[in-house]
Amino acid sequence: TGAYTITITATDAAGNTNTASTTFTVNGVQLLFSLSVSPDTVSRNKTTRIETNYTNTSNELLMVSFMIRYAGPCDSGVVDRIGPSHLNAGQTKSANTTFHVEKTACTGLYVFTAEAYIANVLVGTATTRLTVSPELLKDNKH
């Protein structure tokens, strides 16, 4: 972390030069977060819980929000938006939502992504996976 200056000097074929400088600041990690689903294998027409845990590792109050998306074998979309909410320095929070697998949903692997935002600026992503299996057939008794 810290402030850094980059200076570039250009010289043309005639020996003329020009110099330009810019300063930028590198911030350390401000937000640690994870994403999980439980259970991580479900059949069609069932629901799974999606949870994100997040910690403010900075010494400042942060305004944090998450966009939870999914991508499955046949479709993709937004599951939910969490926040914005205030997160004090050093504070840890968790938030959850649910994802219902439709009765006619494609089976296979679904990838969930949490996009983390601080003050509406994307700062990172985390992913987790859900396996959707066909409905279990009940035994027919005659």
Beta strands, then each sheet from edge to edge (+ up, - down):
strand 1: 2-11
strand 2: 17-26
strand 3: 31-38
strand 4: 41-43
strand 5: 47-56
strand 6: 62-71
strand 7: 76-87
strand 8: 92-100
strand 9: 108-118
strand 10: 121-133
sheet 1: 1+ 2-
sheet 2: 3+ 5- 8+
sheet 3: 4+ 10+ 9- 6+ 7-
end
